[in-house]
Amino acid sequence: MAPCSLTSAQVKVGQLNQAMSRDLVVELADGVYQLSAPIQFAAADSGTNGYKVRYVAVAGAQPVLSGGLTVRNWTLYDSQRNIYQAAVPAGFGTRQLYVNGVRAQRARMTLLASTPGDATLGAGASGNAQGYQVTISGMTEWTNVQDIEAVMTDWWFEDRCPVDSISQGEIVLQNPCWTYANTGPRHMQEGFNWLENAYEFLTQPGQWYLNRSSNVIYYMPRPGEELARAQVVAASLEQLVSGSGLLDASGNPQFVQNISFEGLAFAYATWLNPNTSAGFPELQSGVYQDGSIYGHRTPGAVSFSRARNIAFIRDRFVHLGAAGLNFDTGSQGALIEGNVFDDISGGAITIGDPGDNLETDVALQSINHTITNNYTTNTGMEYAGSSAMGWGWGAPSYAANNLVTDNYIHDVMLNLYDGGGVYTLGSGAGTTLVENYLEDIGTPAPCGTSGSEYAGYSAIYHDEGGTLYSDSGNVVSNMRCTGYWVFLQQGDTDIALVNNDVDEDWVIGCPGLTAGTSSCLDANGNSVTGLTIFGSSPGAGALAIMASAGLTTQYQDIKD
């Protein structure tokens, strides 16, 4: 009857949670909770005596924790081009704008459409030590050139580097982004697909541009949009919720723990690091190069580190400008159940850190997480190389005994190349992939080409020294562009593929194999047994797996 703010509720929890004898519940009423700063949790905010502090939506309510800025007072700026403008606060920065809940596209000039496969250079460009030699009509008249971003897509990743200067016939890109983007197996010098974020690039309805010098947003409405009535939100905060434990003087973890979030929505967060000279020179799956050995992972709008027994149940993660939900730095025992992840610039769920393979102390490892009955769609909206769920790097020795089961995975790898429905990297001793249904993997058209030996897509893909996986009872259908149902990278060993059902036996994984039967997978201790090839008519066993994969009955409603 006397409600308080979220921050004052958190203070009250800290006064009551020292010797809990039951769960302590903070109820959130309906409406938008406009955050001016991230809500931060520490060990002192934890549940004690095995009980939880629960942040719960009131029955029937849909509370939204928002990091967005509502943009109002639009006026017509250019009647011929139908461009409107609105003022934003001084110093405001964002990379995302949403009109009536739909993500708008940052103004861009496309030089060459992104296609799967090798990077290519648009507009007759050629790469040099500083950027690109290229001539584009009117390029010396572009304004605020250091806000412009050059983008390249290549195989499994997408590089983004900001412009430093433009002269006739040359675009110089900022460092260290340009340097990092030209190290490793693929180079940004080899590709140039589009330029992004200049007023001059506003040519299509649904595009927008932020002039950071004048603090004005410009937008070209889609047909039927009336900005006087529309809800226009610019993502503002870079993080919505964070929780951080720490190490004591003896090096033992002091966890933030025993907290749950139930029935809440987390919306409208941005991420501004790609605007800096660091850019976004991607390595793989949302990890970008920053000069360190393993790179740095795209952060989560909701993120916990050194956290234990944290739960997210029936929450929504929507309209986010980096990753959605992240657990890292030795977090343990998270429960992520019945959540929706939709319209996210990076990946939906990330677990662990680059370099985790170096951690041998079990107390400091990221282990024992349960991720179940989540509905994930429209991820990688801005950083297309991001996987919906992950993560791992450097063949971590304790990434073992994982269970991936009963998932319905479809319509992935729609933009980039060299990946699949379930992708693993390195050892997975004891990990099993059981009764998953995978279909419609790969881009519909045009198909990429990278040599006759590899179509570029696979439903199940074990990469870089994978060993001791067991894949059984999975169903695979409709691999696009002649993709494979399974791909084993050279160096994979002791992988058992048992009793799987596929519409076509199209595999690769043996030296010299271009296409053929999976019997060749016996090399290096890998084996296929009990394979059923059903063509256009799945058998009863396959149909049962297809019908039961995905959300259980209890959580079917979250798709609505």
C-alpha positions as CSV (number, residue, x, y, z in Angstrom):
1,M,0.0,0.0,0.0
2,A,3.0,2.3,0.3
3,P,5.3,1.4,-2.7
4,C,8.9,2.4,-2.8
5,S,11.5,2.6,-5.6
6,L,13.6,-0.3,-6.7
7,T,16.7,1.1,-5.1
8,S,15.0,1.7,-1.8
9,A,13.5,-1.8,-1.9
10,Q,17.0,-3.1,-2.4
11,V,18.2,-1.1,0.7
12,K,15.3,-2.7,2.7
13,V,16.3,-6.1,1.6
14,G,19.8,-5.4,3.0
15,Q,18.2,-4.7,6.4
16,L,16.2,-7.9,6.4
17,N,18.4,-10.6,4.8
18,Q,21.0,-11.4,7.4
19,A,19.3,-14.4,9.0
20,M,16.5,-15.4,6.6
21,S,14.0,-18.2,7.6
22,R,12.0,-18.0,4.4
23,D,12.2,-16.3,0.9
24,L,12.1,-12.5,0.9
25,V,9.9,-11.3,-1.9
26,V,10.0,-7.9,-3.6
27,E,6.9,-7.4,-5.8
28,L,7.0,-5.2,-8.8
29,A,3.8,-3.6,-10.0
30,D,2.8,-3.1,-13.6
31,G,4.5,-0.4,-15.7
32,V,7.8,0.9,-17.0
33,Y,10.6,1.4,-14.4
34,Q,12.8,4.0,-16.1
35,L,16.4,3.4,-14.9
36,S,18.8,6.3,-14.6
37,A,21.6,3.9,-13.7
38,P,22.1,0.1,-13.6
39,I,20.7,-1.7,-10.6
40,Q,23.8,-3.3,-9.0
41,F,23.8,-6.3,-6.7
42,A,26.6,-7.3,-4.4
43,A,27.1,-10.1,-1.9
44,A,25.3,-8.1,0.8
45,D,22.1,-8.3,-1.4
46,S,22.1,-12.1,-1.3
47,G,19.6,-14.5,0.1
48,T,20.9,-16.3,3.2
49,N,20.4,-19.7,4.9
50,G,19.6,-21.2,1.6
51,Y,16.6,-18.9,1.0
52,K,16.2,-16.6,-2.0
53,V,15.6,-12.9,-2.4
54,R,12.9,-12.9,-5.2
55,Y,12.1,-9.9,-7.4
56,V,8.7,-10.9,-8.8
57,A,6.1,-9.4,-11.0
58,V,2.7,-8.9,-9.3
59,A,0.2,-11.4,-10.7
60,G,-1.0,-10.2,-14.1
61,A,1.6,-7.4,-14.3
62,Q,4.4,-6.9,-16.9
63,P,7.0,-4.7,-15.2
64,V,9.7,-3.4,-17.6
65,L,13.1,-2.3,-16.5
66,S,14.0,0.1,-19.2
67,G,17.3,1.8,-20.1
68,G,15.7,3.8,-22.9
69,L,15.1,7.5,-23.6
70,T,11.7,8.4,-25.1
71,V,12.2,10.8,-28.0
72,R,9.4,13.3,-28.4
73,N,8.6,16.6,-30.2
74,W,9.4,15.5,-33.8
75,T,9.3,18.2,-36.5
76,L,9.6,17.9,-40.2
77,Y,13.2,18.8,-41.3
78,D,13.3,17.9,-45.0
79,S,9.9,17.7,-46.7
80,Q,11.3,16.5,-50.0
81,R,13.0,13.4,-48.4
82,N,10.4,13.1,-45.6
83,I,13.0,13.3,-42.8
84,Y,12.0,14.4,-39.3
85,Q,14.2,15.6,-36.4
86,A,14.1,15.6,-32.6
87,A,16.4,16.9,-30.0
88,V,18.2,14.7,-27.4
89,P,20.1,15.7,-24.3
90,A,23.7,17.0,-24.8
91,G,26.2,14.2,-24.9
92,F,23.6,11.6,-25.5
93,G,24.8,8.4,-27.3
94,T,23.1,5.4,-28.7
95,R,23.4,2.8,-31.5
96,Q,19.7,1.7,-31.4
97,L,16.4,3.4,-32.1
98,Y,13.0,1.7,-31.9
99,V,9.7,3.1,-33.4
100,N,6.6,1.4,-32.0
101,G,8.7,-1.5,-30.8
102,V,10.5,-2.1,-34.1
103,R,14.2,-1.6,-34.5
104,A,15.1,1.1,-37.0
105,Q,18.2,0.8,-39.2
106,R,21.1,3.2,-38.8
107,A,21.5,5.1,-42.0
108,R,23.8,3.2,-44.4
109,M,25.2,3.3,-47.8
110,T,25.5,-0.3,-49.2
111,L,28.4,-0.8,-51.5
112,L,28.1,-4.5,-51.8
113,A,25.4,-6.8,-50.5
114,S,26.6,-9.2,-47.8
115,T,26.8,-12.8,-49.1
116,P,28.0,-16.0,-47.4
117,G,31.6,-16.9,-47.9
118,D,34.7,-14.9,-48.6
119,A,34.9,-11.1,-47.9
120,T,34.6,-9.0,-51.1
121,L,35.2,-5.3,-51.8
122,G,32.4,-3.1,-53.0
123,A,32.4,0.0,-55.2
124,G,35.7,-1.1,-56.8
125,A,37.5,-0.5,-53.5
126,S,41.0,-1.8,-52.7
127,G,42.4,-2.2,-49.2
128,N,45.6,-0.5,-48.1
129,A,47.6,0.0,-44.9
130,Q,45.2,2.7,-43.6
131,G,41.8,1.7,-45.0
132,Y,40.4,1.7,-48.5
133,Q,41.2,3.3,-51.9
134,V,37.7,4.0,-53.2
135,T,35.8,6.7,-55.0
136,I,32.2,7.3,-54.1
137,S,30.2,10.2,-55.4
138,G,30.0,13.1,-52.9
139,M,32.3,11.4,-50.4
140,T,34.2,14.6,-49.5
141,E,31.0,16.3,-48.6
142,W,30.0,13.9,-45.9
143,T,29.7,15.4,-42.4
144,N,30.9,14.2,-39.0
145,V,33.0,11.6,-40.8
146,Q,34.5,10.2,-37.5
147,D,31.0,9.0,-36.6
148,I,30.8,6.9,-39.8
149,E,31.5,3.2,-39.6
150,A,32.9,0.8,-42.2
151,V,31.5,-2.7,-42.1
152,M,32.8,-6.0,-43.6
153,T,31.2,-9.4,-43.5
154,D,33.4,-12.5,-43.9
155,W,32.6,-16.1,-43.3
156,W,31.7,-16.4,-39.6
157,F,32.2,-12.8,-38.4
158,E,31.5,-9.1,-39.1
159,D,34.1,-6.3,-38.6
160,R,33.1,-2.7,-37.8
161,C,35.7,0.1,-37.7
162,P,35.1,3.8,-37.4
163,V,36.3,6.3,-40.0
164,D,39.2,8.6,-39.2
165,S,39.3,10.8,-42.3
166,I,38.0,11.0,-45.8
167,S,39.7,12.5,-48.8
168,Q,39.0,12.1,-52.5
169,G,39.5,8.5,-53.3
170,E,40.5,7.3,-49.8
171,I,38.9,6.4,-46.5
172,V,41.2,6.1,-43.6
173,L,40.0,4.0,-40.6
174,Q,40.7,4.5,-36.9
175,N,43.2,2.5,-34.9
176,P,43.6,0.3,-33.1
177,C,40.5,-1.1,-34.8
178,W,42.0,-1.2,-38.2
179,T,45.2,-2.9,-37.0
180,Y,43.2,-5.6,-35.1
181,A,40.9,-6.2,-38.0
182,N,43.8,-7.1,-40.2
183,T,45.3,-9.7,-37.9
184,G,44.4,-13.3,-37.7
185,P,43.2,-15.6,-40.4
186,R,40.9,-13.1,-42.2
187,H,41.6,-9.4,-43.0
188,M,39.2,-6.4,-43.2
189,Q,41.4,-5.1,-46.1
190,E,39.8,-7.9,-48.1
191,G,36.2,-6.8,-47.7
192,F,34.0,-3.7,-47.6
193,N,30.2,-4.1,-47.6
194,W,28.7,-0.8,-46.4
195,L,29.2,2.5,-44.6
196,E,26.9,3.4,-41.7
197,N,25.8,6.4,-39.7
198,A,25.8,9.6,-41.7
199,Y,23.0,12.0,-42.4
200,E,23.8,11.7,-46.1
201,F,23.1,8.0,-46.0
202,L,19.4,8.6,-45.0
203,T,17.7,7.2,-48.1
204,Q,15.2,4.5,-47.0
205,P,12.1,4.6,-44.7
206,G,12.9,3.2,-41.3
207,Q,16.4,4.6,-41.2
208,W,17.8,7.0,-38.6
209,Y,20.9,9.0,-37.8
210,L,22.2,10.7,-34.6
211,N,24.2,13.8,-35.0
212,R,26.3,13.7,-31.8
213,S,27.7,17.2,-32.5
214,S,24.3,18.9,-32.6
215,N,22.4,16.4,-30.3
216,V,19.7,15.8,-32.9
217,I,18.2,12.5,-34.1
218,Y,16.9,12.3,-37.7
219,Y,14.4,9.7,-38.8
220,M,12.7,8.8,-42.1
221,P,9.3,7.2,-41.1
222,R,8.0,4.0,-42.6
223,P,4.7,4.2,-44.4
224,G,1.9,4.7,-42.0
225,E,4.0,5.9,-39.1
226,E,2.9,9.1,-37.5
227,L,5.7,10.4,-35.2
228,A,3.3,12.6,-33.2
229,R,1.6,9.4,-32.1
230,A,4.4,6.9,-32.3
231,Q,6.4,5.6,-29.3
232,V,10.0,6.3,-30.2
233,V,12.7,5.0,-27.8
234,A,16.4,5.3,-28.1
235,A,18.4,2.8,-26.0
236,S,20.4,4.8,-23.5
237,L,22.0,2.8,-20.6
238,E,24.7,0.3,-21.5
239,Q,23.7,-2.0,-18.7
240,L,20.4,-2.6,-16.9
241,V,21.3,-5.0,-14.0
242,S,24.6,-6.2,-12.8
243,G,25.7,-8.4,-9.9
244,S,29.3,-8.9,-8.7
245,G,30.8,-11.0,-6.1
246,L,34.5,-10.8,-5.2
247,L,37.5,-12.7,-3.9
248,D,38.5,-12.4,-0.3
249,A,42.1,-11.9,0.9
250,S,42.7,-15.6,0.7
251,G,41.4,-15.8,-2.9
252,N,38.1,-17.5,-2.0
253,P,35.0,-16.4,-3.9
254,Q,32.4,-14.3,-2.0
255,F,29.4,-14.8,-4.2
256,V,26.5,-12.7,-4.9
257,Q,23.9,-15.4,-4.6
258,N,20.4,-16.8,-4.0
259,I,18.5,-14.1,-6.0
260,S,15.8,-14.7,-8.5
261,F,14.1,-12.5,-11.1
262,E,10.6,-13.7,-12.2
263,G,8.2,-12.2,-14.7
264,L,10.2,-9.1,-15.5
265,A,11.3,-7.5,-18.7
266,F,14.7,-6.0,-19.4
267,A,14.6,-3.6,-22.4
268,Y,16.3,-0.8,-24.3
269,A,20.0,-1.0,-23.5
270,T,22.8,0.0,-25.9
271,W,26.6,-0.6,-26.1
272,L,28.9,2.3,-27.1
273,N,32.3,0.7,-27.2
274,P,32.1,0.1,-31.0
275,N,31.8,3.9,-31.4
276,T,35.3,4.3,-30.1
277,S,38.6,3.8,-31.9
278,A,38.5,0.2,-30.7
279,G,35.5,-0.5,-33.0
280,F,34.4,-4.1,-33.2
281,P,37.0,-6.2,-35.0
282,E,35.4,-9.6,-34.3
283,L,37.2,-12.8,-33.8
284,Q,34.4,-15.3,-33.4
285,S,30.9,-15.5,-31.9
286,G,30.8,-12.0,-30.5
287,V,34.3,-11.9,-29.1
288,Y,36.3,-9.0,-30.5
289,Q,40.1,-8.3,-30.6
290,D,41.5,-5.8,-28.1
291,G,45.1,-6.7,-28.0
292,S,44.8,-9.4,-25.3
293,I,45.4,-13.1,-26.0
294,Y,41.8,-14.2,-26.0
295,G,40.0,-11.0,-26.9
296,H,36.9,-9.5,-25.2
297,R,33.4,-10.8,-25.1
298,T,30.3,-8.6,-26.0
299,P,28.9,-7.6,-22.6
300,G,25.4,-8.5,-21.4
301,A,22.7,-5.9,-20.7
302,V,22.1,-8.0,-17.6
303,S,25.3,-9.5,-16.3
304,F,26.5,-11.4,-13.2
305,S,30.1,-12.3,-12.2
306,R,31.2,-14.4,-9.3
307,A,27.5,-15.2,-8.8
308,R,25.9,-18.4,-7.5
309,N,22.3,-19.7,-7.6
310,I,20.9,-16.8,-9.5
311,A,17.7,-17.5,-11.4
312,F,15.8,-15.9,-14.2
313,I,12.4,-17.4,-14.7
314,R,9.8,-16.3,-17.2
315,D,11.5,-13.0,-17.9
316,R,11.8,-11.1,-21.2
317,F,15.0,-9.7,-22.7
318,V,14.1,-7.5,-25.6
319,H,15.5,-4.6,-27.7
320,L,19.1,-4.9,-26.4
321,G,22.2,-3.5,-28.0
322,A,24.9,-6.0,-27.0
323,A,24.3,-9.5,-25.5
324,G,21.2,-10.3,-23.5
325,L,22.1,-12.2,-20.3
326,N,25.7,-13.0,-19.2
327,F,27.2,-15.0,-16.4
328,D,31.0,-14.9,-16.2
329,T,34.1,-14.9,-13.8
330,G,33.4,-18.2,-12.1
331,S,29.6,-17.9,-11.8
332,Q,27.9,-21.2,-10.8
333,G,24.5,-22.8,-10.6
334,A,22.5,-20.3,-12.6
335,L,18.9,-21.2,-13.6
336,I,17.7,-19.6,-16.8
337,E,14.2,-21.0,-17.4
338,G,11.2,-20.0,-19.5
339,N,12.6,-16.7,-20.8
340,V,12.1,-14.9,-24.1
341,F,15.1,-13.4,-25.9
342,D,14.1,-11.2,-28.9
343,D,15.7,-8.4,-30.9
344,I,19.2,-8.5,-29.5
345,S,22.2,-7.0,-31.2
346,G,24.5,-9.8,-30.0
347,G,23.9,-13.2,-28.5
348,A,21.1,-14.0,-26.1
349,I,22.9,-16.0,-23.4
350,T,26.6,-16.0,-22.8
351,I,28.3,-18.2,-20.1
352,G,32.0,-17.9,-19.1
353,D,35.0,-15.9,-20.3
354,P,37.6,-16.1,-23.0
355,G,40.5,-17.8,-21.4
356,D,38.4,-20.0,-19.1
357,N,40.5,-22.9,-20.2
358,L,43.3,-21.7,-17.9
359,E,41.2,-21.9,-14.7
360,T,41.9,-25.1,-12.8
361,D,40.4,-24.2,-9.4
362,V,36.9,-25.7,-9.3
363,A,35.7,-23.0,-6.9
364,L,36.6,-20.4,-9.5
365,Q,35.2,-22.2,-12.6
366,S,31.9,-21.5,-14.4
367,I,29.9,-24.7,-13.8
368,N,26.6,-26.3,-13.1
369,H,24.3,-24.0,-15.1
370,T,20.8,-25.0,-16.3
371,I,19.4,-23.3,-19.4
372,T,16.0,-24.7,-20.3
373,N,12.7,-23.9,-22.0
374,N,13.8,-20.5,-23.4
375,Y,12.5,-19.0,-26.6
376,T,15.3,-17.3,-28.5
377,T,14.8,-15.4,-31.8
378,N,16.2,-12.4,-33.7
379,T,19.7,-12.4,-32.2
380,G,22.8,-11.1,-33.9
381,M,20.8,-8.2,-35.2
382,E,23.8,-5.9,-35.2
383,Y,26.8,-8.2,-34.6
384,A,25.8,-11.0,-37.0
385,G,28.6,-13.3,-35.9
386,S,27.1,-13.8,-32.5
387,S,25.6,-17.2,-31.5
388,A,22.3,-17.3,-29.7
389,M,23.7,-19.2,-26.8
390,G,27.2,-20.0,-25.7
391,W,30.1,-19.4,-25.0
392,G,33.6,-21.0,-24.9
393,W,37.1,-20.4,-26.2
394,G,40.5,-22.1,-26.3
395,A,39.3,-25.7,-25.8
396,P,38.6,-25.3,-22.0
397,S,39.5,-28.5,-20.2
398,Y,36.5,-28.4,-17.9
399,A,33.9,-27.8,-20.6
400,A,32.8,-31.4,-20.1
401,N,29.7,-33.4,-19.3
402,N,27.2,-31.0,-20.8
403,L,23.8,-32.1,-22.0
404,V,22.2,-30.5,-25.0
405,T,18.8,-32.0,-25.4
406,D,15.3,-31.6,-26.8
407,N,16.0,-28.3,-28.6
408,Y,14.2,-27.2,-31.7
409,I,16.8,-25.2,-33.7
410,H,15.8,-23.7,-37.0
411,D,16.5,-20.8,-39.4
412,V,20.1,-20.1,-38.2
413,M,23.1,-19.1,-40.2
414,L,20.9,-16.9,-42.4
415,N,23.6,-14.2,-43.0
416,L,27.1,-15.6,-42.4
417,Y,29.0,-18.8,-43.1
418,D,30.9,-21.7,-41.6
419,G,28.8,-22.6,-38.6
420,G,25.7,-24.5,-37.7
421,G,22.8,-25.3,-35.4
422,V,24.9,-26.8,-32.6
423,Y,28.5,-25.7,-32.9
424,T,31.2,-26.9,-30.4
425,L,34.8,-25.8,-30.2
426,G,37.4,-28.1,-28.7
427,S,37.1,-30.9,-26.2
428,G,33.8,-31.8,-24.7
429,A,34.5,-35.0,-22.8
430,G,31.3,-36.5,-21.7
431,T,29.1,-34.0,-23.6
432,T,26.0,-35.4,-25.2
433,L,23.7,-34.0,-27.9
434,V,20.4,-35.9,-27.6
435,E,17.1,-35.8,-29.5
436,N,17.4,-32.3,-30.9
437,Y,15.5,-31.3,-34.0
438,L,17.4,-29.2,-36.4
439,E,16.0,-27.9,-39.7
440,D,16.4,-25.1,-42.2
441,I,20.0,-24.3,-41.5
442,G,21.9,-21.9,-43.8
443,T,21.0,-19.0,-46.0
444,P,18.2,-19.6,-48.5
445,A,20.1,-18.0,-51.4
446,P,22.5,-17.2,-52.8
447,C,24.7,-20.0,-51.7
448,G,28.2,-19.2,-50.6
449,T,31.2,-20.9,-52.1
450,S,34.5,-21.7,-50.4
451,G,35.7,-24.7,-52.3
452,S,34.0,-27.9,-53.4
453,E,34.8,-29.7,-50.2
454,Y,32.6,-27.6,-47.9
455,A,29.1,-26.1,-48.4
456,G,29.6,-23.8,-45.3
457,Y,26.8,-25.0,-43.1
458,S,26.2,-28.0,-40.8
459,A,23.4,-28.9,-38.4
460,I,26.0,-30.4,-35.9
461,Y,29.5,-29.0,-36.2
462,H,32.4,-30.1,-34.0
463,D,35.4,-27.8,-34.6
464,E,39.1,-27.6,-33.6
465,G,40.0,-30.8,-31.9
466,G,36.6,-31.9,-30.7
467,T,36.8,-35.2,-28.8
468,L,34.6,-37.5,-26.8
469,Y,31.2,-36.1,-27.9
470,S,28.2,-38.4,-28.2
471,D,25.4,-37.3,-30.6
472,S,22.4,-39.5,-30.5
473,G,18.8,-39.5,-31.6
474,N,18.9,-36.2,-33.3
475,V,16.8,-35.3,-36.4
476,V,18.1,-33.2,-39.2
477,S,16.2,-31.9,-42.2
478,N,16.5,-29.4,-45.0
479,M,20.1,-28.3,-44.9
480,R,20.1,-25.3,-47.3
481,C,22.8,-24.8,-50.0
482,T,23.7,-28.5,-49.8
483,G,24.9,-28.1,-46.2
484,Y,25.9,-31.1,-44.2
485,W,24.0,-32.7,-41.3
486,V,27.3,-33.2,-39.5
487,F,30.8,-31.7,-39.9
488,L,33.9,-33.0,-38.1
489,Q,36.9,-30.8,-38.4
490,Q,40.2,-32.5,-39.0
491,G,41.7,-33.3,-35.7
492,D,38.4,-34.4,-34.1
493,T,38.6,-37.7,-32.4
494,D,36.4,-40.3,-30.6
495,I,33.1,-38.7,-31.6
496,A,30.2,-41.2,-31.6
497,L,27.1,-40.4,-33.8
498,V,24.4,-43.0,-32.9
499,N,20.9,-43.5,-34.1
500,N,20.4,-40.2,-35.8
501,D,17.7,-39.5,-38.4
502,V,18.5,-37.3,-41.4
503,D,16.7,-36.6,-44.7
504,E,20.1,-36.8,-46.6
505,D,23.3,-38.4,-45.7
506,W,25.5,-35.5,-46.6
507,V,28.5,-35.3,-44.3
508,I,32.1,-34.2,-44.2
509,G,34.8,-35.0,-41.7
510,C,37.5,-37.2,-43.3
511,P,40.6,-36.1,-45.1
512,G,39.8,-35.9,-48.8
513,L,36.1,-36.5,-48.5
514,T,34.0,-34.1,-50.5
515,A,30.6,-35.7,-50.3
516,G,29.4,-39.2,-49.6
517,T,28.4,-41.5,-46.9
518,S,29.1,-41.2,-43.3
519,S,30.9,-44.5,-43.1
520,C,34.1,-42.6,-43.7
521,L,33.8,-40.9,-40.3
522,D,35.4,-44.0,-38.8
523,A,38.7,-42.2,-39.2
524,N,40.3,-41.0,-35.9
525,G,38.0,-43.1,-33.8
526,N,34.9,-41.2,-34.9
527,S,31.9,-43.4,-35.9
528,V,28.4,-43.4,-37.2
529,T,26.1,-46.2,-36.3
530,G,22.3,-46.7,-36.7
531,L,21.9,-43.8,-39.1
532,T,18.4,-43.6,-40.7
533,I,18.0,-41.7,-44.0
534,F,14.3,-40.9,-44.3
535,G,14.2,-38.6,-47.4
536,S,10.8,-36.9,-47.4
537,S,9.1,-39.3,-45.0
538,P,10.4,-39.3,-41.4
539,G,9.7,-42.5,-39.5
540,A,7.7,-42.8,-36.3
541,G,10.8,-42.3,-34.1
542,A,11.9,-39.2,-35.9
543,L,8.4,-37.8,-35.9
544,A,8.2,-38.3,-32.1
545,I,11.5,-36.4,-31.6
546,M,10.4,-33.6,-33.9
547,A,7.1,-33.2,-32.1
548,S,8.6,-33.1,-28.6
549,A,11.6,-30.9,-29.3
550,G,11.4,-27.3,-28.2
551,L,9.3,-25.7,-25.4
552,T,7.4,-28.0,-23.1
553,T,3.7,-27.6,-22.7
554,Q,4.3,-25.6,-19.5
555,Y,6.1,-22.9,-21.5
556,Q,4.4,-22.8,-24.8
557,D,2.7,-19.6,-23.8
558,I,5.9,-17.6,-23.7
559,K,6.0,-17.5,-27.5
560,D,3.0,-15.2,-27.4
